[in-house]
Amino acid sequence: MKPRNINLDLMRIIASFMVLSVHVGQHIGENFDVGAKGVQLFFILSGFLAFASLDSEASAIHYYKKRLIRILPTYYFCLILVYLEDIAVAVYDGVLLETLKGQCGIRFLRYVFFVHCFTPSSNWDMWNNHNALWTMSAFVGFYMVAPWLYKIIKNTYIGMVLVFGLLISRPWMMGLIQKLCSEYPKESHIEWFAASNPITELYCFVMGAVLFVAIKECRQYIYISSLLLCFILSSLDWYGYEIAFVVLVFASATSQNFTSNNKITKIVVWLSRGSFTLYLVHPIVLAVERRLWYRLDIHKEIIHGIVLYTVSILLAYFIYYCIISKIEQKISTLIPCIIKSIKM
């Protein structure tokens, strides 16, 4: 059996901590906007790993099974927390009835079925990106079409055509979306929706997916060189972070593990497995902690930042290893039984 590549685990950890850092910074008044690029690193890494999974799976069903087990338990647990948080805040503020008719009403189903960023809304913060959940539409959208993309991208050159097609057409697609949705109110933030919906974010996943194909065909240097050349010709102003992340994932995927120490390896794998839960749960933890923190009347932002990091990490990993991982295990044993019964 091929040894686990913990370099890629490390990339996943870095991405989740980048996103955590940008949100912590927002809460304590510090600017760490570069941390938001951790989302693009997650997308590119997910595209790479999705194609790696499809390359080794006997069928698309097994691929979907793995994605389902990986995403749904954490996401739906997170949704339950979001819903309960909204209800608790509404009760405290004395607006429960209004909340049940509004953000906790029937429109909350947008999040249940992952369509919250497929369609615009009257309020971006409420209906598209409540508790920083906008990325889940992009994740699920890509994972659903990944088996078809895997069949379409038969070689590196086809993949490169698709990548550059998406990169070049992205500004046009964003402009078209903004034009079509021009009548939406200011609160809709259509400019954010145009940049963050699954169609305009597909390029990131495909960049990672094509990297896998290029490495498999030993054409990685052709692919990476073409990306770097376009970056240089654009006066260093064309998807710089994304290209850097492709290079980073390439280096991680093709290099020997950064350590052979068994204890360090176990720590990295342990952190990596809970990183998706940290990625999704920490905005909820930060929102609750903020309400509690200011009641203590402590105004030292350094201390506040340390507390935010510590509480978010501890609670996220507690939730994953004490709750989510057990749900994943039950689902992994239940799905084969369901598939078997359907075939019978």
Salt bridges, closest charged atoms under 4 A:
ASP9 OD2 - ARG4 NE 2.66
ASP9 OD1 - ARG12 NH1 3.17
ASP55 OD1 - LYS216 NZ 2.50
GLU57 OE2 - LYS66 NZ 2.60
ASP86 OD2 - HIS130 NE2 2.71
ASP93 OD2 - ARG291 NH2 3.98
GLU191 OE2 - HIS189 ND1 3.01
GLU201 OE2 - ARG170 NH2 3.70
GLU217 OE1 - ARG219 NH1 3.09
GLU289 OE1 - HIS304 NE2 3.11
ASP297 OD1 - HIS299 NE2 2.80
GLU301 OE1 - HIS304 ND1 3.53
